[in-house]
Structure formats: structure tokens, C-alpha cells
Amino acid sequence: MFLGSTTRRMDLPASAEACLAGVGPTHIHPSWRSFAGIPLLPVPPDRYELVFDDVPVGTSVSFRINDQNACDENPTGAVTRNVFANDVRLVQNATTPGNGDEPGYALSIASTGAVSQ
């Protein structure tokens, strides 16, 4: 889950235009799916969600979320806060491939669903 507005901010600077065009819809790039972009499902007004049933158990995985509203914080729209997995708040602790190395998250899921970072 990513806590963020599901509507595009109108106060983004003109310098963010290239990022806005490149990001498109808010999406995730999970390592266990070769970092392919997958759209997140908006839950208006302030949340995106997606359920994965194929996360490898007991092994470290990583992912990145890109959101247009983060284009003033990161030139690729990579999100660095307000991300949760199984109700656990994650901290930005990894880099992921993208337009160079981009901020992301690494975690491990136990068979019980418990998350560790």
C-alpha cells in the first residue's frame, strides 16, 4: 500500500514536466517480476493498493514505486515514504534499476505474512 493522493498535484514546478511525462500512472516495479511496471490500484482519495500472491517467501525481494506527485522530490518520481507491506511501514532501504539506480525498498516475507526489513 502507498499512502498518497490519487489525484495529480497542481503545484508541481515546471521543472518536473519530464518526470511527469515519464512516470505515467502510479506503479510498482517488483524484483520477483523482473522489475516490470505494474499499475497500482487507486483507492481515492489518498491510497494505492495491490495484492501480490507470488512474493517469494523467506528471501529478500525489492521493489520501487513511481508516482507523478513525487516528481518534485525525485527526478524519476520514485517514492521514498508512506509505503506499507502487510500493514508494516517500510523505510527506503534499497536501490532498484530504472533510469539509473532509483530509491526502493527491500524486505522479506515469512510464511506467516510477517514482514522484515
Residue pairs with C-beta under 8 A, 6 or more apart in sequence:
1 47
1 48
1 49
1 83
1 84
1 85
2 26
2 40
2 47
2 48
2 49
2 65
2 67
2 79
2 82
2 83
2 84
3 46
3 47
3 82
3 83
3 84
4 26
4 46
4 47
4 48
4 67
4 69
4 70
4 79
4 82
5 45
5 46
5 69
6 26
6 42
6 43
6 44
6 45
6 46
6 47
6 48
7 44
7 45
8 20
8 68
8 69
9 68
9 69
12 20
12 68
12 69
12 71
12 72
13 72
16 71
16 72
18 75
19 68
19 71
19 74
19 75
19 76
19 77
20 68
20 71
20 77
22 76
22 77
22 99
23 66
23 67
23 68
23 71
23 76
23 77
24 68
25 39
25 40
26 39
26 40
26 42
26 48
26 65
26 66
26 67
26 68
27 37
27 38
27 39
27 40
27 65
27 66
28 37
28 38
28 40
28 50
28 63
28 64
28 65
28 66
29 35
29 36
29 37
29 38
29 63
29 64
29 65
29 66
29 96
29 98
29 104
30 36
30 38
30 52
30 55
30 61
30 62
30 63
31 61
31 62
31 63
31 96
32 54
32 55
32 56
32 61
33 54
35 64
35 96
35 97
35 98
37 66
38 50
40 48
40 49
40 50
40 65
41 48
41 49
41 50
42 48
43 49
48 65
48 67
55 61
55 109
56 109
57 109
57 110
57 111
58 108
58 109
58 110
58 111
59 108
60 106
60 107
60 108
61 106
61 107
61 108
61 109
62 94
62 96
62 104
62 105
62 106
62 107
63 96
63 104
63 105
64 78
64 79
64 96
64 98
64 102
64 103
64 104
64 105
65 78
65 79
65 83
65 104
66 76
66 77
66 78
66 79
66 98
66 102
67 77
67 79
68 77
69 77
70 77
70 78
70 79
70 80
71 77
73 80
74 80
74 102
74 103
75 99
76 98
76 99
76 102
78 98
78 102
78 103
78 104
79 103
80 92
80 103
81 92
83 89
83 90
83 92
83 105
84 90
85 105
85 107
85 109
85 115
86 109
86 113
86 114
86 115
88 115
88 117
90 105
90 107
90 115
90 117
91 105
91 117
92 103
92 104
92 105
93 105
93 106
93 117
94 103
94 104
94 105
94 106
95 101
95 102
95 103
95 104
96 102
96 103
96 104
105 117
106 117
107 115
107 116
107 117
108 115
108 116
108 117
109 115
110 116
